[in-house]
């Protein structure tokens, strides 16, 4: 079973290399193959593609455990860097700067974006609830479909930040408070500073 195979991959001997996240998807072109989506982490804990050597080791490793008839294509998961943007209204008896900092810290801590798996969606409603539960926040005036946005080098204004060039449509991938990951993709909040909260 595929869950067993995923567990084995996570516990693969370290001299084979180390996988950070793995997921098994149906291949879109044939029923006889599965796509084994993987991603690794560099020393800064950012997602990177697996080396060819690691893919070769994985291929040999899974041959011992795969079910007869199963064929796996080892592919790199697409990393989608994200930013979070919220516009809030702060109660008059609270310091706006303090409230903004609290909202940003709570979103970063409670959403635990680093725990997201390949193919896992983001609950935008949860982000909104975290903000509204922060003392001093009266309302949120952001369009829910644009709270989580794609972040690439193309729309980056900070020279000290680098992003992947994969992008997604926050409009097309959003439905009823959930932002769905593109197939074989994984969301990553690369920098805590990419949570932006403004008052107004």
C-alpha positions as CSV (number, residue, x, y, z in Angstrom):
1,X,0.0,0.0,0.0
2,X,1.1,3.5,-0.8
3,X,1.0,4.8,2.8
4,X,3.5,2.1,3.7
5,X,5.7,3.1,0.8
6,X,5.6,6.7,1.9
7,X,6.5,5.8,5.5
8,X,9.5,3.7,4.2
9,X,10.7,6.6,2.1
10,X,10.7,8.9,5.1
11,X,12.7,6.4,7.0
12,X,15.1,5.6,4.1
13,X,18.7,5.2,5.2
14,X,20.3,8.7,5.5
15,X,23.2,7.8,3.2
16,X,20.6,7.5,0.4
17,X,19.7,11.1,0.9
18,X,16.9,12.8,2.7
19,X,13.4,13.6,1.4
20,X,11.4,16.4,3.1
21,X,7.9,15.8,1.7
22,X,6.5,13.1,-0.5
23,X,3.2,12.3,-2.1
24,X,1.9,9.7,-4.6
25,X,-0.6,10.8,-7.3
26,X,-2.3,9.1,-10.1
27,X,-0.6,9.8,-13.4
28,X,-2.7,11.9,-15.7
29,X,-1.8,10.0,-18.8
30,X,-1.9,6.3,-17.9
31,X,-3.6,4.2,-15.2
32,X,-0.5,2.0,-15.0
33,X,1.8,4.5,-13.4
34,X,1.9,6.8,-10.4
35,X,3.7,10.0,-9.9
36,X,5.9,10.1,-6.9
37,X,6.2,13.8,-6.0
38,X,9.1,14.7,-3.8
39,X,10.9,17.8,-2.4
40,X,13.9,18.3,-0.2
41,X,15.2,21.1,2.0
42,X,18.4,23.0,1.8
43,X,20.4,24.2,4.8
44,X,18.1,27.3,5.2
45,X,15.0,25.0,5.3
46,X,13.8,26.1,1.9
47,X,12.4,23.6,-0.5
48,X,14.7,22.5,-3.3
49,X,14.5,19.8,-6.1
50,X,16.0,16.5,-5.3
51,X,19.3,15.7,-6.9
52,X,19.6,13.1,-9.7
53,X,21.6,10.9,-7.3
54,X,18.8,11.0,-4.7
55,X,16.2,10.2,-7.4
56,X,18.3,7.2,-8.5
57,X,18.6,6.0,-5.0
58,X,14.8,6.3,-4.4
59,X,14.2,4.4,-7.6
60,X,16.4,1.5,-6.4
61,X,15.0,1.7,-2.9
62,X,11.3,1.5,-3.8
63,X,11.9,-1.5,-6.2
64,X,12.2,-3.6,-3.0
65,X,8.8,-2.6,-1.7
66,X,6.5,-1.7,-4.6
67,X,3.6,-3.9,-5.6
68,X,4.1,-5.8,-8.8
69,X,2.6,-3.8,-11.7
70,X,3.2,-0.5,-9.9
71,X,5.3,2.0,-11.9
72,X,6.5,5.2,-10.4
73,X,7.6,8.4,-12.1
74,X,9.8,10.3,-9.6
75,X,9.0,14.0,-10.1
76,X,9.8,17.2,-8.3
77,X,6.9,18.8,-6.4
78,X,6.2,22.3,-7.6
79,X,6.9,24.8,-4.8
80,X,4.6,27.8,-4.7
81,X,5.8,30.6,-2.5
82,X,3.0,32.5,-0.8
83,X,2.4,35.8,0.9
84,X,-0.5,36.7,3.2
85,X,-2.2,40.1,3.0
86,X,-4.8,41.4,5.4
87,X,-6.4,44.7,5.9
88,X,-7.9,45.2,9.4
89,X,-9.7,47.8,11.4
90,X,-8.4,48.3,14.9
91,X,-10.5,49.3,17.9
92,X,-9.8,52.9,19.0
93,X,-8.6,52.0,22.4
94,X,-5.8,49.7,21.1
95,X,-2.4,50.7,19.7
96,X,-2.6,49.8,15.9
97,X,1.1,48.9,15.6
98,X,0.9,46.5,18.5
99,X,-2.3,44.9,17.1
100,X,-0.7,44.5,13.7
101,X,2.4,42.8,15.2
102,X,0.1,40.5,17.2
103,X,-1.9,39.5,14.2
104,X,1.2,38.7,12.1
105,X,2.8,36.7,14.9
106,X,-0.4,34.7,15.5
107,X,-0.9,33.9,11.9
108,X,2.7,32.7,11.5
109,X,2.5,30.6,14.7
110,X,-1.0,29.1,14.5
111,X,-1.2,28.5,10.7
112,X,2.1,26.4,10.9
113,X,2.6,26.8,7.1
114,X,5.8,24.7,7.4
115,X,3.7,21.7,8.2
116,X,1.8,21.8,4.9
117,X,2.2,18.6,2.7
118,X,2.3,18.2,-1.0
119,X,-1.1,18.9,-2.4
120,X,-2.5,20.3,0.9
121,X,-4.8,23.3,0.8
122,X,-4.8,26.4,2.9
123,X,-7.8,27.3,5.0
124,X,-8.2,31.0,4.4
125,X,-11.1,31.1,6.9
126,X,-8.7,30.0,9.6
127,X,-6.4,32.9,8.8
128,X,-9.4,35.3,9.1
129,X,-10.5,33.7,12.4
130,X,-7.0,34.0,13.9
131,X,-7.0,37.7,13.0
132,X,-10.5,38.4,14.3
133,X,-9.7,36.6,17.6
134,X,-6.7,38.9,18.2
135,X,-7.6,41.6,20.8
136,X,-8.1,45.0,19.2
137,X,-9.2,43.7,15.8
138,X,-12.7,44.9,14.9
139,X,-13.1,43.8,11.2
140,X,-11.3,42.4,8.2
141,X,-11.9,44.3,4.9
142,X,-9.7,42.1,2.7
143,X,-11.2,40.1,-0.2
144,X,-10.9,36.5,1.0
145,X,-9.8,35.4,-2.5
146,X,-6.7,37.6,-2.3
147,X,-5.6,37.0,1.3
148,X,-3.1,34.3,0.2
149,X,-1.2,35.3,-2.9
150,X,1.5,33.9,-5.1
151,X,5.0,35.3,-4.5
152,X,7.6,35.1,-7.2
153,X,10.8,37.0,-8.1
154,X,8.7,38.9,-10.7
155,X,6.5,40.6,-8.0
156,X,9.3,40.8,-5.4
157,X,10.6,44.2,-4.3
158,X,13.1,43.0,-1.7
159,X,16.6,42.4,-3.0
160,X,17.4,40.1,0.0
161,X,14.6,37.7,-0.7
162,X,14.5,35.0,-3.4
163,X,11.5,33.1,-4.5
164,X,10.5,30.3,-6.9
165,X,9.0,31.3,-10.2
166,X,6.1,29.0,-10.0
167,X,2.8,30.9,-9.8
168,X,-0.9,30.1,-9.2
169,X,-4.1,32.0,-9.5
170,X,-5.6,32.8,-6.0
171,X,-8.9,33.4,-7.8
172,X,-9.1,30.2,-9.8
173,X,-7.8,28.0,-6.9
174,X,-10.1,29.4,-4.3
175,X,-13.4,28.0,-3.3
176,X,-15.5,28.6,-0.2
177,X,-12.6,29.7,2.0
178,X,-10.2,27.1,0.8
179,X,-7.2,27.8,-1.4
180,X,-6.4,24.6,-3.2
181,X,-2.8,23.6,-4.2
182,X,-2.1,23.1,-7.9
183,X,-1.6,19.4,-8.7
184,X,1.7,18.1,-7.2
185,X,2.4,21.4,-5.6
186,X,3.3,22.5,-2.1
187,X,2.7,26.0,-0.6
188,X,5.6,27.6,1.3
189,X,5.7,30.8,3.3
190,X,9.4,31.4,2.7
191,X,9.8,34.5,4.9
192,X,7.8,35.4,8.0
193,X,7.9,39.0,6.7
194,X,5.7,37.9,3.8
195,X,2.7,38.2,6.2
196,X,1.6,41.8,5.6
197,X,-1.1,43.4,7.8
198,X,-2.3,46.9,7.3
199,X,-4.9,49.1,9.1
200,X,-7.5,51.1,7.5
